[in-house]
Amino acid sequence: MQTDEFLQSDAFLSSELLKLAVESSGLGVWKVDPAARTVELTVSLKHMLGVPVERNLDYAGFIELIHPDDRVATRAGLAAALAPDGDGNCELEFRVVPPSGETRWLLACGRAFFVERAGMRVPNLFIGTMRDVTVSKQATEHVEMLIHEVNHRVKNSLQLASSLLRLQARRISDPEARHQLEDATARISAIAHIHQRLYRDQDTRRLNFGAFLSELCADLQASMPQCSLTVKAPDLFVSTDRAIPLGLVVNELVSNAFKYAYPDGGGPITVEAALSDGEISIVVADRGVGIPDGFSIDGTGNMGMMLVASLTSQLAGTVEAHRNADAGSTFTVVVAANEKKASADA
């Protein structure tokens, strides 16, 4: 039996307060001995994992509790934390399947502690916490599903609007008015393509802009077969909010090259995208007649160029145009790859 003096000691009170705080927070505590390859779990964590309170686990037994599809990643994350050249920190998210059969998501955080032995840094202890994040995970998945559905419906609505405008353009005899409707149709189609890709991709918060450029330019090429359109773009990812204006900028620059670079026929046009130092550069070049002397993007009065200037400014980027020394013109757009860098640069 413990004495009154011990029950009133600071060590006992601190220990009990810590236990109470952990239990009331819904956390479970786990401890790994790397040398003995044993794992200790608090009672609350054993309940979370569906492990009998009286059962003791070794490292292999602990890994077996994890969903088979998540075991490799969990092993790798823990091994990285225990690596002598690592910082010891670890954060893992994985599934477990308790005897009840209901899959649960757990978020595990922890830190490894090291000692010096024979001049080497050796992991001596790993301790961490786990909490059940199943509810928040399911909520996130539900939101993602809704976003996918929204993107699908937006894409369908935009494609319908594009088709209606295309039909209307065919009924207009005035060439200038018809071209304006065709331009509007192309802009709507460019936005629809972005929502289509967002619907197909798993990540709804960002877009593989390199892959999107290839799809967009393939559609533009189909509308102007006499021009040779070449795209060079690696996999580079931008947020959805930045992908839409960037896609419209490329659509305008390529469409502008189609219209004005080769008045007597077709020719080559290249679109290149690259990522460097947190900035995306997009270069659209042709080998045509070239921009006129004194050309200014802001001063052309051309709706497409006005859109390019406005959208680039919206992204806190820059756009430059110059006439090539040998033939043709080159337009270069540079924007930050993410909003944080754009805000910092501004």
TORKETI-451710 format. One line per 8 residues: their letters; for each residue x negated, z, y of C-alpha. Coordinates in nm, 2 decimals. Layout:
BEGIN
A> X:Z:Y | ...;
//
This chain:
BEGIN
MQTDEFLQ> 0.00:0.00:0.00 | -0.13:-0.09:0.35 | -0.20:0.19:0.60 | -0.03:0.23:0.93 | -0.37:0.18:1.10 | -0.41:-0.16:0.93 | -0.05:-0.27:1.01 | -0.12:-0.19:1.38;
SDAFLSSE> -0.46:-0.37:1.39 | -0.52:-0.68:1.60 | -0.64:-0.88:1.30 | -0.32:-0.81:1.11 | -0.09:-0.88:1.40 | -0.27:-1.21:1.49 | -0.26:-1.32:1.13 | 0.11:-1.25:1.09;
LLKLAVES> 0.20:-1.40:1.43 | 0.02:-1.72:1.32 | 0.20:-1.73:0.99 | 0.53:-1.68:1.17 | 0.46:-1.95:1.42 | 0.37:-2.20:1.15 | 0.67:-2.12:0.94 | 0.92:-2.14:1.23;
SGLGVWKV> 0.78:-2.47:1.34 | 0.86:-2.63:1.01 | 0.49:-2.70:0.94 | 0.31:-2.67:0.61 | -0.06:-2.59:0.59 | -0.30:-2.75:0.34 | -0.66:-2.68:0.27 | -0.91:-2.89:0.07;
DPAARTVE> -1.24:-2.77:-0.08 | -1.45:-3.09:-0.10 | -1.70:-2.94:-0.34 | -1.46:-2.79:-0.59 | -1.20:-3.06:-0.52 | -0.92:-2.81:-0.51 | -0.62:-2.81:-0.27 | -0.43:-2.51:-0.15;
LTVSLKHM> -0.08:-2.54:-0.01 | 0.14:-2.29:0.17 | 0.47:-2.20:0.02 | 0.65:-2.40:0.30 | 0.45:-2.71:0.22 | 0.51:-2.67:-0.16 | 0.88:-2.67:-0.08 | 0.84:-2.98:0.13;
LGVPVERN> 0.65:-3.16:-0.15 | 0.89:-3.04:-0.42 | 0.60:-2.85:-0.59 | 0.68:-2.52:-0.78 | 0.55:-2.22:-0.59 | 0.35:-2.10:-0.89 | 0.18:-2.44:-0.95 | -0.19:-2.48:-0.84;
LDYAGFIE> -0.32:-2.83:-0.76 | -0.65:-3.00:-0.78 | -0.73:-3.30:-0.56 | -0.61:-3.55:-0.82 | -0.28:-3.37:-0.86 | -0.23:-3.37:-0.49 | -0.29:-3.74:-0.46 | -0.04:-3.80:-0.74;
LIHPDDRV> 0.24:-3.65:-0.52 | 0.19:-3.93:-0.28 | 0.39:-4.25:-0.31 | 0.19:-4.51:-0.51 | 0.20:-4.76:-0.22 | 0.04:-4.51:0.02 | -0.22:-4.35:-0.20 | -0.51:-4.59:-0.13;
ATRAGLAA> -0.47:-4.55:0.25 | -0.43:-4.18:0.23 | -0.75:-4.15:0.01 | -0.94:-4.37:0.26 | -0.82:-4.16:0.56 | -0.92:-3.83:0.40 | -1.25:-3.98:0.28 | -1.33:-4.10:0.64;
ALAPDGDG> -1.26:-3.75:0.77 | -1.50:-3.60:0.52 | -1.78:-3.86:0.58 | -2.10:-3.70:0.71 | -2.12:-3.95:1.00 | -1.75:-3.90:1.10 | -1.59:-3.67:1.36 | -1.39:-3.49:1.09;
NCELEFRV> -1.05:-3.56:1.24 | -0.77:-3.70:1.04 | -0.41:-3.82:1.10 | -0.22:-3.97:0.81 | 0.14:-4.08:0.76 | 0.26:-4.13:0.40 | 0.56:-4.10:0.17 | 0.62:-3.85:-0.11;
VPPSGETR> 0.89:-3.86:-0.37 | 0.99:-3.50:-0.46 | 1.17:-3.43:-0.79 | 1.50:-3.47:-0.60 | 1.41:-3.84:-0.59 | 1.46:-3.88:-0.21 | 1.16:-4.03:-0.05 | 1.03:-3.83:0.24;
WLLACGRA> 0.78:-3.92:0.52 | 0.51:-3.67:0.61 | 0.27:-3.66:0.90 | -0.05:-3.49:0.81 | -0.31:-3.38:1.06 | -0.63:-3.20:0.99 | -1.00:-3.15:1.06 | -1.31:-3.13:0.84;
FFVERAGM> -1.58:-2.87:0.89 | -1.94:-2.93:0.80 | -2.25:-2.73:0.71 | -2.62:-2.82:0.70 | -2.77:-2.83:0.35 | -3.12:-2.96:0.28 | -3.12:-3.14:0.61 | -2.79:-3.31:0.54;
RVPNLFIG> -2.45:-3.27:0.70 | -2.21:-3.18:0.42 | -1.83:-3.13:0.44 | -1.75:-2.77:0.35 | -1.38:-2.73:0.43 | -1.08:-2.94:0.54 | -0.77:-2.77:0.68 | -0.46:-2.92:0.83;
TMRDVTVS> -0.09:-2.92:0.88 | 0.19:-3.14:0.75 | 0.54:-3.19:0.88 | 0.84:-3.38:0.76 | 0.91:-3.68:0.99 | 1.17:-3.85:0.77 | 1.45:-3.83:1.03 | 1.24:-3.97:1.32;
KQATEHVE> 1.10:-4.24:1.09 | 1.44:-4.35:0.98 | 1.56:-4.35:1.34 | 1.26:-4.57:1.44 | 1.33:-4.81:1.15 | 1.70:-4.83:1.26 | 1.60:-4.91:1.62 | 1.35:-5.18:1.49;
MLIHEVNH> 1.63:-5.33:1.28 | 1.86:-5.34:1.59 | 1.59:-5.50:1.80 | 1.53:-5.77:1.54 | 1.91:-5.84:1.54 | 1.91:-5.85:1.92 | 1.62:-6.10:1.92 | 1.80:-6.31:1.66;
RVKNSLQL> 2.12:-6.32:1.87 | 1.94:-6.38:2.20 | 1.75:-6.67:2.03 | 2.08:-6.82:1.91 | 2.25:-6.78:2.25 | 1.95:-6.95:2.43 | 1.95:-7.23:2.18 | 2.32:-7.29:2.24;
ASSLLRLQ> 2.26:-7.29:2.61 | 1.97:-7.53:2.57 | 2.19:-7.77:2.35 | 2.47:-7.76:2.61 | 2.23:-7.85:2.89 | 2.07:-8.13:2.69 | 2.42:-8.28:2.62 | 2.50:-8.25:2.99;
ARRISDPE> 2.18:-8.42:3.09 | 2.26:-8.72:2.88 | 2.58:-8.77:3.08 | 2.41:-8.77:3.42 | 2.31:-9.11:3.56 | 2.10:-8.98:3.85 | 1.74:-8.98:3.71 | 1.63:-8.69:3.93;
ARHQLEDA> 1.92:-8.47:3.84 | 1.88:-8.55:3.48 | 1.50:-8.46:3.49 | 1.59:-8.13:3.65 | 1.83:-8.04:3.37 | 1.58:-8.14:3.11 | 1.32:-7.92:3.28 | 1.56:-7.63:3.27;
TARISAIA> 1.64:-7.70:2.91 | 1.26:-7.69:2.82 | 1.23:-7.35:3.00 | 1.52:-7.20:2.81 | 1.38:-7.33:2.48 | 1.04:-7.17:2.55 | 1.20:-6.83:2.59 | 1.41:-6.89:2.28;
HIHQRLYR> 1.10:-6.96:2.08 | 0.95:-6.62:2.18 | 1.27:-6.44:2.06 | 1.26:-6.64:1.74 | 0.90:-6.53:1.67 | 0.99:-6.17:1.76 | 1.27:-6.19:1.51 | 1.04:-6.32:1.23;
DQDTRRLN> 0.76:-6.08:1.30 | 0.75:-5.71:1.20 | 0.62:-5.59:1.53 | 0.89:-5.63:1.80 | 0.68:-5.48:2.08 | 0.41:-5.74:2.09 | 0.36:-6.11:2.00 | 0.09:-6.31:1.84;
FGAFLSEL> 0.05:-6.53:2.15 | -0.20:-6.77:1.98 | 0.04:-6.85:1.70 | 0.33:-6.89:1.95 | 0.13:-7.13:2.16 | 0.08:-7.36:1.86 | 0.46:-7.36:1.80 | 0.55:-7.41:2.16;
CADLQASM> 0.30:-7.70:2.20 | 0.42:-7.86:1.88 | 0.77:-7.88:2.03 | 0.64:-8.01:2.36 | 0.44:-8.27:2.17 | 0.76:-8.39:2.00 | 0.92:-8.46:2.34 | 0.62:-8.67:2.45;
PQCSLTVK> 0.47:-8.84:2.15 | 0.26:-9.08:2.35 | 0.04:-8.79:2.46 | -0.21:-8.62:2.23 | -0.17:-8.25:2.26 | -0.44:-8.03:2.11 | -0.42:-7.65:2.09 | -0.71:-7.41:2.04;
APDLFVST> -0.59:-7.05:2.02 | -0.71:-6.76:1.81 | -0.48:-6.47:1.70 | -0.43:-6.27:2.02 | -0.16:-6.02:2.08 | 0.03:-5.94:2.40 | 0.33:-5.73:2.48 | 0.68:-5.89:2.47;
DRAIPLGL> 0.72:-5.84:2.84 | 0.40:-6.04:2.91 | 0.46:-6.30:2.65 | 0.77:-6.45:2.81 | 0.62:-6.52:3.15 | 0.30:-6.64:2.99 | 0.49:-6.88:2.76 | 0.68:-7.02:3.06;
VVNELVSN> 0.35:-7.07:3.25 | 0.21:-7.28:2.96 | 0.53:-7.47:2.93 | 0.52:-7.56:3.30 | 0.15:-7.66:3.30 | 0.18:-7.88:2.99 | 0.51:-8.04:3.11 | 0.34:-8.11:3.45;
AFKYAYPD> 0.05:-8.28:3.27 | 0.30:-8.50:3.07 | 0.47:-8.61:3.39 | 0.18:-8.67:3.63 | -0.15:-8.70:3.45 | -0.07:-9.04:3.28 | 0.18:-9.24:3.49 | 0.10:-9.56:3.30;
GGGPITVE> 0.11:-9.41:2.95 | -0.02:-9.13:2.74 | -0.35:-8.96:2.69 | -0.51:-8.64:2.57 | -0.41:-8.29:2.68 | -0.58:-7.97:2.56 | -0.45:-7.61:2.57 | -0.70:-7.34:2.50;
AALSDGEI> -0.65:-6.96:2.50 | -0.91:-6.69:2.46 | -0.94:-6.31:2.49 | -1.25:-6.15:2.65 | -1.30:-5.81:2.81 | -0.93:-5.73:2.80 | -0.83:-6.06:2.97 | -0.65:-6.36:2.84;
SIVVADRG> -0.76:-6.70:2.98 | -0.54:-7.01:2.93 | -0.69:-7.35:3.01 | -0.47:-7.66:3.03 | -0.67:-7.98:3.08 | -0.61:-8.35:3.08 | -0.81:-8.67:3.13 | -0.56:-8.84:3.36;
VGIPDGFS> -0.55:-8.94:3.72 | -0.64:-8.60:3.85 | -0.48:-8.38:4.11 | -0.48:-8.52:4.47 | -0.73:-8.41:4.73 | -0.62:-8.09:4.91 | -0.39:-8.00:4.62 | -0.26:-7.64:4.64;
IDGTGNMG> -0.04:-7.48:4.37 | 0.15:-7.28:4.64 | 0.20:-7.58:4.87 | 0.32:-7.86:4.64 | 0.69:-7.79:4.67 | 0.71:-7.87:4.29 | 0.94:-7.63:4.11 | 0.71:-7.61:3.81;
MMLVASLT> 0.40:-7.52:4.02 | 0.61:-7.26:4.21 | 0.71:-7.10:3.88 | 0.34:-7.10:3.76 | 0.23:-6.93:4.09 | 0.52:-6.68:4.08 | 0.49:-6.58:3.72 | 0.11:-6.55:3.73;
SQLAGTVE> 0.15:-6.32:4.04 | 0.41:-6.12:3.85 | 0.14:-6.06:3.58 | -0.12:-5.96:3.84 | -0.32:-6.27:3.73 | -0.49:-6.57:3.89 | -0.43:-6.94:3.86 | -0.68:-7.21:3.97;
AHRNADAG> -0.67:-7.59:3.96 | -0.95:-7.83:4.01 | -1.01:-8.20:3.97 | -1.26:-8.28:3.70 | -1.58:-8.46:3.80 | -1.53:-8.74:3.54 | -1.16:-8.76:3.49 | -0.84:-8.55:3.49;
STFTVVVA> -0.75:-8.20:3.60 | -0.80:-7.85:3.47 | -0.57:-7.55:3.53 | -0.70:-7.20:3.44 | -0.48:-6.89:3.42 | -0.63:-6.55:3.38 | -0.42:-6.24:3.32 | -0.48:-5.89:3.17;
ANEKKASA> -0.39:-5.87:2.81 | -0.19:-5.55:2.86 | 0.00:-5.38:3.14 | -0.24:-5.08:3.18 | -0.53:-5.30:3.26 | -0.32:-5.51:3.50 | -0.22:-5.19:3.68 | -0.57:-5.07:3.70;
DA> -0.70:-5.40:3.84 | -0.43:-5.41:4.10;
//
